Amino acid sequence: MAKIQVLDQITIDKIAAGEVIERPASVVKELVENAIDANATAITVEIQDGGIALIRISDNGCGMAAEEVPRAFLRHSTSKIQTIDDLTHITSLGFRGEALSSIAAVSQVELYTGQKNALCGTHYVIAGGAEQKIEETGTPNGTTFLIRQLFYNIPARRKFLKTPMTETGHIYDLMMRLALSHPNISFRFLNNGQEKLRTSGNGKIKDVIYQLYGRDTASNLIPIHFQNHEMEIEGYLGKPILSRGNRNFENYFVNGRYIRSSTIAKAIESAYKDFMMQHRFPFVVLYFTMPSEELDINVHPTKMEVRFQKQQIIYNTIFDGIYQSLTEPELISNIEIPSPAYSTETTENQQKTTVFPKKNVDKSVETVDNLPKNEGIHDEEYFIQKMKERVHSYHQQNVIAKVEEKQPDHIREATEYQRKAECTPQNRFDSLEKVERAPNKKECTLQKSGNLSERALQSSAKSVQQLDLFEEKFLNREKVSEYHIIGQIFGTYWLVQFHENLYIIDQHAAHERVLYERTLREMQTREYTSQILSPPLILTLSLQEAETLTRYLERFQRLGFEIEPFGGKEFAVRAVPDNLFGIARKDLLLEMLDDLADDITTSMTPEMIDEKVASMSCKAAVKGHQRISTPEIQVLLEELLKLENPYHCPHGRPTIISISKKELEKKFKRIV
């Protein structure tokens, strides 16, 4: 057996660096977090070859004094804490003092730093943990790091890095989350000289979301503000239509720190469970603020994991806050029908070239030379396609212009006023009234206007009424008398007209939601009775399933179940709540036990058990392709109006979608 010996310092540093520096993104994370702790308001990250060849990070923070620079690269040197008691009140992102020493042990580091009002800055070079140069130099306020040849002295570790494109993707994802966690800081990210990300740093979270994820995401957000004595939740929840196929879009931050937490992830997904399909995940940007002494962030050197002192309470708080925020707005999906694309099929007659006189050709019609190229379509077909589009546009413009020329002067002026006015209904009405009352128009008063003027005024008033109606909610009990049930199509969907919108209701999804909430309400108010099963259901359970059933047996009995041991691994179900009679089967009961066993919480609340039991009632819902009468759908619709969440079935599918009258008229070209 080899003798026990103490490792040399270089080997110790390299081993320690392996815990902190996993890939180039780890270097970026540590250095950017240090820049944030230095009160920087602008941070630029530039990489080459996925960060393997070069990482350059510049900030305008407070910088470091010359005498502190060499000390900063020693292990466990930090300005964030001083004693062990400080670990319970950490407000900074970094505190372990391992980042710079770990980075310097596995790369070539060059540092430029300068403080405000200092005569000069410091230039420092260290490679493989060995200091090479330190000198005074001119430098702006702040700090700039240049990290070259990551893992150059550990070839075995370097060969396990992914391709530059993959490593760049990890850094980009990290920069997005850092930008979201600190919207008051301007971030800039460049890859091989090309700018990939930039945020304004104006402190507005929604602006950052827009800059990172685009307009469609930013326009489908629900603000959340929830607070109790345990924690405060701020941020935005994505509407269910923003569901994703993985958890990469679940962004949550605890006291400004981006982390990964199974407790938080489970709470978010459980709150969204009723609003989206299975195996889909929500888009969220959430900020949790809580006392620092109630969580432990000193779990792992990367500081990506935390432990909560009150895990169950944190879970319940996040669930309640998100669920309440999702049930407040009306979440009926508005369907927009896409315009049909121009066909590229042509006939022999259509392929003949048409020559337009130059005097009739508008400047908006492009010539053949100006047409953009498209490699996916044949040149001749593409030319014909683009000319069709230009001619169609030109024809529409000419028709509109001729119609406006034939209008009386006062109507043209009224139209011009409407165009220049603000887009509110009242301003449109006021601008038209102002023209009608103009003193220099002899026959254009409101009392003596002509037929065209009256039609224009009626059209304006009609537009005011339409815009107001779009603000009314469909799921409003006071509006039941205004619903017009058109009928059923495909044996599954019901068409209902309400003012200027057509609503399409999925009878199965709607009935599922009604049964689910009715069952849940009856269980919570004890308005149920038990129904005897003859013969009883015999369940053969595994050790884990039997333990789960035993743990929650008292709760099941209070809900109306009668379950008792039947010998060995078997249990007999002799009675079930009457609202579950006829649908209680072995597979459903086993599925419910699996859901209870899979839950991450150590002790489920009674309400959570009720919800899982109530989900079984969905099996009794009316199915698709099943005919039901108009009075039955009226009763179903009235029950739907009473629900807390009428917009989605318990499995997340939408119950109602809508199509506006304006959208239909646009498709039929009745309006432009």
C-alpha positions in Angstrom: 0.0 0.0 0.0 1.3 3.5 -0.9 2.3 5.8 1.8 -0.1 8.7 2.8 1.3 12.0 1.8 0.1 15.6 1.4 -0.6 16.8 -2.2 1.3 19.7 -3.6 -0.5 23.0 -3.9 -0.7 22.9 -7.7 -2.5 19.5 -7.6 -4.8 20.7 -4.9 -5.8 23.8 -6.9 -6.5 21.7 -10.0 -8.7 19.3 -8.1 -10.5 22.2 -6.5 -11.0 23.8 -9.8 -12.7 20.7 -11.2 -15.5 21.3 -8.7 -16.1 24.9 -9.7 -15.1 25.1 -13.4 -17.0 22.5 -15.4 -17.0 24.3 -18.8 -16.5 27.8 -20.2 -20.0 28.8 -19.0 -18.8 28.2 -15.4 -16.0 30.8 -15.9 -18.5 33.3 -17.3 -20.9 32.7 -14.4 -18.3 33.2 -11.7 -16.8 36.4 -13.2 -20.1 38.0 -14.2 -21.4 37.4 -10.6 -18.3 39.1 -9.3 -18.9 42.0 -11.6 -22.5 42.2 -10.3 -21.2 42.2 -6.7 -18.9 45.0 -7.6 -22.0 47.2 -8.4 -21.4 47.2 -12.2 -24.2 48.7 -14.3 -22.8 47.5 -17.7 -21.2 44.1 -18.4 -19.8 42.9 -21.7 -18.9 39.2 -22.3 -17.0 38.3 -25.5 -15.9 34.7 -26.4 -14.1 33.0 -29.2 -14.4 29.3 -30.1 -17.1 28.7 -27.5 -15.0 30.3 -24.8 -12.3 27.7 -25.1 -9.8 29.9 -26.8 -10.8 33.3 -25.2 -13.3 34.7 -22.7 -13.2 38.5 -22.2 -15.4 40.0 -19.5 -15.5 43.8 -18.9 -17.5 45.8 -16.3 -17.7 49.3 -14.9 -17.7 48.2 -11.3 -15.7 49.5 -8.4 -12.5 47.7 -9.4 -9.6 46.5 -7.1 -6.7 48.2 -5.5 -3.2 47.2 -6.6 -2.3 45.6 -3.3 -5.4 43.4 -3.3 -5.0 41.9 -6.8 -2.5 39.1 -6.0 -4.5 38.3 -2.8 -7.7 37.9 -4.8 -6.3 34.8 -6.6 -5.5 32.9 -3.4 -7.9 30.2 -2.3 -10.7 31.2 0.0 -9.9 34.9 -0.2 -13.1 37.0 -0.3 -14.5 40.4 0.6 -18.0 39.1 0.9 -17.9 37.4 4.4 -15.6 37.4 7.4 -16.9 34.9 9.9 -19.1 31.8 9.9 -22.0 33.8 11.2 -22.1 35.8 7.9 -23.1 32.6 6.0 -26.7 33.0 7.4 -27.0 36.6 6.1 -25.5 36.4 2.6 -26.7 39.1 0.2 -24.0 38.8 -2.5 -23.8 36.2 -5.3 -20.3 35.1 -4.5 -18.8 34.4 -1.1 -16.7 31.2 -1.1 -13.5 32.8 -2.5 -12.8 29.9 -4.9 -13.7 31.4 -8.3 -10.5 33.3 -9.2 -8.1 30.7 -7.8 -9.9 27.9 -9.7 -10.0 29.8 -13.0 -6.3 30.7 -12.7 -5.3 27.1 -12.0 -6.6 25.8 -15.3 -6.2 28.7 -17.7 -4.1 31.7 -18.7 -5.5 34.8 -17.0 -4.8 38.5 -17.7 -6.4 41.2 -15.6 -6.9 44.9 -16.0 -8.5 46.8 -13.1 -8.8 50.4 -11.9 -10.7 52.2 -9.2 -12.5 55.5 -9.4 -10.2 58.6 -8.8 -7.1 56.4 -8.9 -4.1 57.8 -10.9 -3.5 54.5 -12.6 -4.7 50.9 -12.7 -3.2 47.4 -12.4 -2.2 44.9 -15.1 -1.8 41.3 -13.7 -0.9 38.0 -15.4 -1.2 34.6 -13.9 -1.2 31.2 -15.7 -1.6 27.7 -14.2 -1.7 29.2 -10.7 1.7 30.8 -11.1 2.1 34.6 -11.0 3.9 36.0 -14.1 3.6 39.8 -14.1 2.1 42.7 -12.1 2.5 46.3 -13.2 0.9 49.7 -13.2 -1.0 50.7 -16.3 -3.6 53.1 -17.6 -7.1 51.6 -17.5 -10.7 52.8 -17.2 -12.8 52.3 -14.1 -13.8 48.8 -13.5 -12.3 45.3 -14.3 -11.5 43.4 -17.5 -10.6 39.7 -17.4 -9.1 37.8 -20.4 -9.2 34.0 -20.0 -7.2 32.2 -22.6 -6.8 28.4 -23.4 -9.2 26.9 -20.8 -7.9 23.6 -19.4 -4.6 24.0 -21.4 -2.7 22.2 -18.6 -5.3 19.4 -18.1 -5.6 17.7 -21.6 -7.8 14.9 -20.2 -10.4 17.5 -19.0 -10.2 19.6 -22.2 -11.0 16.7 -24.5 -14.3 16.2 -22.8 -15.5 19.7 -23.7 -18.2 19.8 -26.3 -18.1 21.5 -29.7 -17.6 25.3 -29.7 -21.3 25.7 -30.9 -22.5 23.7 -27.9 -20.4 25.5 -25.4 -21.6 28.8 -26.9 -25.2 27.7 -26.4 -24.5 27.1 -22.7 -23.0 30.5 -22.3 -25.9 32.2 -24.1 -28.5 30.5 -21.9 -26.5 31.6 -18.8 -26.4 35.2 -20.1 -30.1 35.2 -20.6 -30.8 34.2 -17.0 -28.2 36.7 -15.7 -29.9 39.4 -17.7 -33.3 38.4 -16.3 -32.1 38.2 -12.7 -30.7 41.8 -12.9 -32.8 43.9 -15.3 -31.2 47.0 -14.0 -27.8 46.0 -15.5 -27.0 46.4 -19.2 -25.6 43.1 -20.6 -23.9 42.5 -23.9 -22.8 39.2 -25.3 -20.6 38.7 -28.4 -19.6 35.5 -30.0 -16.7 35.6 -32.5 -17.2 39.3 -33.0 -21.0 39.0 -33.6 -23.4 40.5 -31.1 -25.9 37.9 -29.9 -27.5 39.6 -26.9 -28.0 43.1 -25.6 -30.3 44.4 -22.8 -31.0 48.1 -22.0 -30.6 47.9 -18.3 -33.6 50.1 -17.6 -34.9 47.9 -14.8 -38.1 46.8 -16.6 -38.5 43.1 -16.5 -40.9 43.0 -19.4 -38.5 44.8 -21.6 -35.8 42.2 -20.9 -38.3 39.4 -21.7 -39.1 41.2 -25.0 -35.4 41.6 -25.9 -34.7 37.9 -25.1 -37.8 36.0 -26.2 -39.5 38.3 -28.6 -42.8 40.0 -29.0 -45.1 36.9 -29.0 -43.8 35.9 -25.6 -43.9 39.4 -24.2 -47.5 39.9 -25.3 -48.8 36.7 -23.6 -47.7 37.4 -20.0 -49.6 37.6 -16.7 -48.1 39.7 -14.0 -47.9 38.2 -10.6 -47.6 39.8 -7.1 -48.1 37.6 -4.2 -46.9 38.1 -0.6 -47.3 36.4 2.8 -45.3 36.3 6.0 -42.9 33.7 4.4 -42.0 35.2 1.1 -42.8 37.6 -1.7 -43.3 36.6 -5.3 -42.9 39.0 -8.3 -42.6 38.5 -12.0 -44.5 37.2 -15.0 -46.3 34.0 -15.8 -46.6 32.9 -19.4 -50.2 32.2 -20.5 -50.8 28.5 -21.2 -50.4 29.0 -25.0 -46.6 29.6 -24.2 -46.2 26.0 -23.1 -42.8 24.4 -23.9 -41.5 20.8 -24.3 -38.9 21.1 -21.5 -38.1 23.1 -18.4 -35.6 25.4 -20.0 -38.1 28.3 -19.9 -38.8 28.1 -16.2 -36.8 31.0 -14.9 -36.9 31.6 -11.2 -34.6 33.5 -8.9 -34.2 33.5 -5.1 -33.0 36.8 -3.6 -31.5 37.7 -7.0 -29.7 34.4 -7.5 -30.6 32.0 -10.4 -30.9 28.5 -9.0 -32.3 25.0 -9.7 -34.7 23.6 -7.2 -37.0 20.6 -7.5 -39.3 22.0 -4.9 -39.9 25.2 -6.8 -40.1 23.5 -10.2 -42.7 21.0 -8.8 -44.8 23.8 -7.3 -44.8 25.8 -10.6 -45.8 22.8 -12.7 -48.4 21.7 -10.2 -50.0 25.1 -10.3 -50.1 25.0 -14.1 -51.3 21.4 -14.2 -55.0 22.4 -14.8 -54.0 24.8 -17.6 -51.8 22.9 -20.0 -51.4 19.5 -21.6 -49.4 16.7 -20.0 -45.6 16.7 -20.7 -45.7 20.4 -21.4 -44.0 23.0 -19.2 -44.8 26.6 -18.6 -42.8 29.8 -19.3 -42.2 31.8 -16.1 -40.0 34.6 -14.9 -40.3 34.7 -11.1 -38.5 36.5 -8.4 -38.7 35.1 -4.8 -37.7 37.3 -1.9 -37.3 35.7 1.5 -35.2 36.0 4.7 -31.7 34.8 3.9 -31.5 32.8 7.2 -34.3 30.5 6.0 -32.3 29.1 3.1 -28.9 27.5 2.8 -27.0 28.4 -0.4 -23.7 26.9 0.8 -24.7 23.5 -0.6 -22.4 23.2 -3.7 -19.3 25.2 -4.9 -21.3 26.3 -8.0 -24.0 27.8 -5.8 -26.7 26.5 -8.1 -28.6 24.6 -5.4 -30.3 25.8 -2.2 -32.0 24.1 0.7 -35.1 25.6 2.3 -35.7 25.4 6.0 -39.5 25.3 5.5 -39.8 23.3 2.3 -43.5 22.4 2.6 -44.5 26.0 3.3 -42.4 27.3 0.4 -44.1 24.8 -1.9 -47.6 25.8 -0.8 -46.9 29.5 -1.0 -45.6 29.2 -4.6 -48.5 27.0 -5.6 -51.1 29.3 -4.1 -49.5 32.5 -5.6 -49.3 31.1 -9.2 -52.7 29.4 -9.1 -54.5 32.5 -7.9 -52.8 34.6 -10.6 -53.7 32.2 -13.3 -57.4 32.0 -12.4 -58.0 35.8 -12.3 -57.8 36.7 -16.0 -60.0 35.3 -18.7 -57.8 32.9 -20.6 -60.0 32.1 -23.7 -57.7 31.6 -26.7 -58.4 34.0 -29.6 -57.8 32.1 -32.8 -56.4 34.1 -35.8 -56.9 32.4 -39.2 -53.7 32.7 -41.3 -54.0 34.2 -44.7 -53.7 31.7 -47.6 -50.3 31.8 -49.4 -50.2 32.6 -53.1 -50.1 29.5 -55.2 -47.1 29.0 -57.4 -49.0 26.9 -59.9 -49.5 28.7 -63.2 -51.2 27.9 -66.6 -49.9 28.6 -70.0 -52.1 31.8 -70.3 -50.8 33.0 -66.9 -47.2 32.6 -67.9 -47.5 35.2 -70.7 -45.6 38.3 -69.7 -47.8 41.4 -69.2 -46.2 44.8 -69.9 -47.5 47.8 -68.0 -47.1 51.4 -69.3 -44.6 53.2 -67.3 -47.0 56.0 -66.4 -49.4 53.6 -64.7 -46.7 51.7 -62.8 -46.5 52.8 -59.1 -43.1 53.0 -57.5 -44.1 50.3 -55.0 -44.2 47.8 -57.9 -40.7 46.4 -58.2 -38.9 45.7 -61.4 -37.6 42.3 -62.4 -34.0 43.2 -61.4 -35.2 44.3 -57.9 -37.1 41.1 -57.1 -35.4 39.2 -54.3 -33.9 35.8 -55.1 -35.4 32.6 -53.7 -33.4 29.4 -54.2 -36.4 27.2 -53.2 -38.5 28.3 -56.2 -37.8 28.2 -59.9 -36.9 31.6 -61.2 -39.8 31.8 -63.7 -42.4 30.7 -61.1 -41.0 33.0 -58.5 -41.1 36.0 -61.0 -44.8 35.3 -61.7 -45.6 34.9 -58.0 -44.0 38.2 -57.0 -45.6 40.0 -59.9 -49.0 38.8 -58.8 -48.4 40.2 -55.4 -47.3 43.6 -56.8 -50.2 43.8 -59.2 -52.7 42.9 -56.5 -51.2 45.6 -54.1 -51.2 48.2 -56.9 -54.8 47.4 -57.9 -56.0 47.8 -54.3 -54.2 51.1 -53.9 -55.8 52.5 -57.1 -59.3 51.4 -56.1 -59.0 53.0 -52.7 -57.7 56.2 -54.2 -60.5 56.4 -56.8 -63.2 55.8 -54.1 -61.7 58.6 -52.0 -61.5 61.0 -55.0 -65.3 60.6 -55.6 -66.2 61.4 -51.9 -67.4 64.9 -51.0 -64.9 67.3 -49.5 -66.4 67.1 -46.0 -66.3 63.3 -46.0 -62.7 63.2 -47.2 -61.7 65.7 -44.5 -63.6 63.7 -41.9 -61.7 60.6 -42.9 -58.4 62.5 -42.7 -59.3 63.7 -39.2 -60.0 60.2 -38.2 -56.7 58.9 -39.5 -54.8 61.6 -37.6 -56.7 61.2 -34.4 -55.7 58.9 -31.6 -56.8 55.3 -31.7 -59.4 55.6 -28.9 -63.1 55.3 -29.9 -63.9 58.7 -28.2 -61.2 60.6 -30.0 -62.5 59.1 -33.3 -66.0 60.3 -32.5 -64.8 63.7 -31.4 -62.8 64.3 -34.5 -65.7 63.5 -36.8 -68.1 65.7 -34.8 -65.6 68.5 -35.1 -65.6 68.4 -38.9 -69.4 68.1 -39.1 -69.7 71.3 -37.0 -67.1 73.3 -38.9 -68.6 76.8 -39.5 -67.4 77.0 -43.2 -69.4 73.9 -44.2 -72.9 75.2 -45.0 -74.6 71.8 -45.3 -72.4 69.8 -42.9 -74.0 70.4 -39.5 -75.0 67.4 -37.4 -78.7 68.3 -38.0 -78.5 68.9 -41.7 -75.8 66.5 -42.9 -76.2 64.5 -46.1 -76.7 60.8 -46.4 -73.0 60.1 -46.8 -72.2 62.2 -43.7 -74.9 60.3 -41.7 -73.5 57.0 -42.8 -70.0 58.1 -41.8 -71.3 59.1 -38.4 -73.2 55.9 -37.9 -70.2 53.9 -38.9 -68.1 55.8 -36.4 -70.7 55.1 -33.6 -70.8 51.5 -34.6 -67.0 51.2 -34.3 -67.3 52.6 -30.8 -69.8 50.0 -29.8 -67.7 47.2 -31.3 -64.6 48.2 -29.5 -66.4 48.3 -26.2 -67.9 44.9 -26.7 -64.5 43.3 -27.2 -63.8 44.2 -23.6 -66.7 42.3 -22.2 -66.1 38.8 -20.8 -67.9 35.8 -22.3 -67.9 33.9 -19.0 -70.2 36.3 -17.2 -73.5 35.0 -15.6 -75.2 38.4 -16.3 -74.8 37.9 -20.0 -76.4 34.4 -20.3 -79.5 35.8 -21.9 -77.3 37.3 -24.7 -75.8 33.9 -25.7 -77.0 32.4 -29.0 -76.3 28.7 -29.2 -75.9 27.8 -32.9 -75.4 24.1 -32.7 -73.0 21.2 -32.5 -70.3 20.2 -35.1 -68.3 17.0 -35.5 -70.3 15.6 -32.6 -67.8 17.3 -30.2 -67.8 21.1 -30.4 -70.6 23.6 -29.7 -70.8 27.0 -31.5 -72.0 29.9 -29.4 -72.3 33.5 -30.6 -71.8 36.3 -28.1 -71.9 39.8 -29.6 -69.0 40.2 -32.0 -67.3 36.8 -31.3 -67.9 33.2 -32.1 -67.0 30.8 -29.3 -66.2 27.1 -29.8 -66.7 24.9 -26.7 -65.2 21.4 -26.4 -68.0 19.5 -24.7 -65.6 16.8 -23.2 -63.1 19.3 -21.8 -65.9 21.5 -20.4 -67.7 18.6 -18.8 -64.4 17.4 -17.3 -63.8 20.7 -15.7 -67.3 20.9 -14.3 -67.1 17.4 -12.8 -63.7 18.0 -11.4 -64.6 21.2 -9.5 -68.0 19.8 -8.5 -66.4 16.7 -6.9 -63.7 18.8 -5.3 -66.3 21.2 -3.8 -68.5 18.3 -2.5 -65.4 16.7 -0.8 -64.4 19.9 0.9 -67.9 20.6 2.2 -68.6 17.0 3.1 -71.6 16.9 0.7 -71.2 13.3 -0.3 -72.2 9.8 0.6 -70.5 6.4 0.1 -71.7 3.8 -2.3 -71.0 0.1 -1.6 -69.2 -1.9 -4.2 -70.4 -5.5 -4.7 -68.2 -7.3 -5.2 -65.4 -5.1 -3.7 -62.3 -4.1 -5.8 -59.2 -6.1 -4.8 -56.0 -4.2 -5.2 -52.6 -5.9 -5.2 -50.1 -3.3 -4.1 -46.3 -3.1 -4.0 -44.6 -2.3 -0.8 -44.3 1.4 -1.8 -48.0 1.6 -2.8 -49.1 -0.1 0.4 -47.1 2.4 2.4 -48.6 5.3 0.5 -52.1 4.0 1.0 -51.5 3.4 4.8 -50.1 6.9 5.2 -53.2 8.5 3.7 -55.8 5.9 4.7 -57.5 8.1 7.3 -58.0 10.8 4.7 -59.4 8.4 2.2 -61.9 7.2 4.8 -63.0 10.8 5.5 -63.7 11.2 1.8 -66.0 8.2 1.7 -63.7 5.4 0.8 -63.9 2.1 2.7 -60.5 0.3 2.3 -59.2 -2.5 4.5 -56.4 -5.1 4.3 -57.4 -8.3 2.5 -54.3 -10.4 3.4 -50.8 -10.3 2.1 -50.2 -7.5 -0.5 -53.9 -7.1 -1.2 -56.4 -4.5 -0.1 -60.2 -4.5 -0.6 -62.1 -1.4 -1.6 -65.6 -1.9 -0.4 -67.1 1.5 -0.9 -66.3 4.7 -2.8 -67.8 8.2 -2.8 -71.1 8.1 -4.7 -69.8 10.6 -7.3 -67.1 8.2 -8.2 -69.4 5.1 -8.4 -69.3 3.6 -11.9 -65.8 4.9 -12.8 -63.8 3.5 -9.9 -61.6 0.8 -11.4 -58.4 -0.8 -10.4 -56.2 1.1 -12.9 -57.6 4.4 -11.8 -57.0 3.7 -8.1 -53.5 2.5 -8.8 -52.8 5.6 -10.9 -54.0 7.8 -8.0 -51.6 6.0 -5.6 -48.8 6.5 -8.1 -49.5 10.2 -8.2 -49.4 10.4 -4.4 -46.2 8.4 -4.2 -44.4 10.5 -6.8 -45.1 13.8 -5.0 -41.9 15.4 -3.7 -43.4 16.7 -0.5 -42.9 14.8 2.7 -46.4 15.2 3.9 -49.2 16.2 1.5 -51.9 18.6 2.6 -55.6 17.4 2.7 -56.4 19.7 -0.1 -53.8 18.2 -2.4 -55.2 14.7 -1.7 -58.7 16.0 -2.5 -57.5 17.4 -5.9 -55.9 14.1 -6.9 -59.1 12.1 -5.9 -61.3 14.6 -7.7 -59.3 14.2 -10.9 -60.7 10.7 -11.1 -64.2 12.2 -11.8 -63.0 13.3 -15.2 -63.4 9.8 -16.5 -67.2 10.2 -16.2 -67.3 13.2 -18.6 -69.2 13.1 -21.8 -66.9 12.0 -24.6 -66.2 13.4 -28.0 -68.5 12.3 -30.9 -71.3 11.9 -28.4 -74.5 13.8 -29.2 -76.1 15.8 -26.5 -79.1 18.1 -26.6 -79.2 21.9 -26.6 -80.8 22.0 -23.1 -78.0 19.9 -21.8 -75.3 22.2 -23.3 -77.2 25.1 -21.7 -77.0 23.5 -18.3 -73.3 22.7 -18.9 -72.6 26.3 -19.9 -74.4 27.7 -16.8 -72.3 25.4 -14.6 -69.2 26.4 -16.4 -69.8 30.0 -15.5 -69.7 29.2 -11.7 -66.2 27.6 -11.8 -63.0 29.1 -10.5 -61.1 28.0 -13.6 -63.5 27.5 -16.6 -60.8 27.9 -19.3 -59.0 24.6 -19.2 -59.8 21.0 -18.3 -58.0 19.4 -15.4 -55.4 18.1 -17.9 -54.6 21.5 -19.3 -56.5 21.4 -22.6 -58.6 24.5 -23.4 -62.3 24.3 -23.0 -63.2 27.4 -25.1 -61.6 29.2 -28.0 -62.9 32.3 -29.8 -62.9 33.8 -33.3 -63.8 37.5 -33.7 -66.2 38.7 -36.4 -63.5 41.1 -37.6 -61.1 38.2 -38.2 -63.7 36.4 -40.3 -64.6 39.5 -42.3 -60.9 40.0 -43.0 -60.6 36.5 -44.4 -63.6 37.0 -46.7 -62.1 40.4 -47.8 -65.2 42.3 -46.6 -62.8 44.6 -44.8 -59.1 45.4 -45.5 
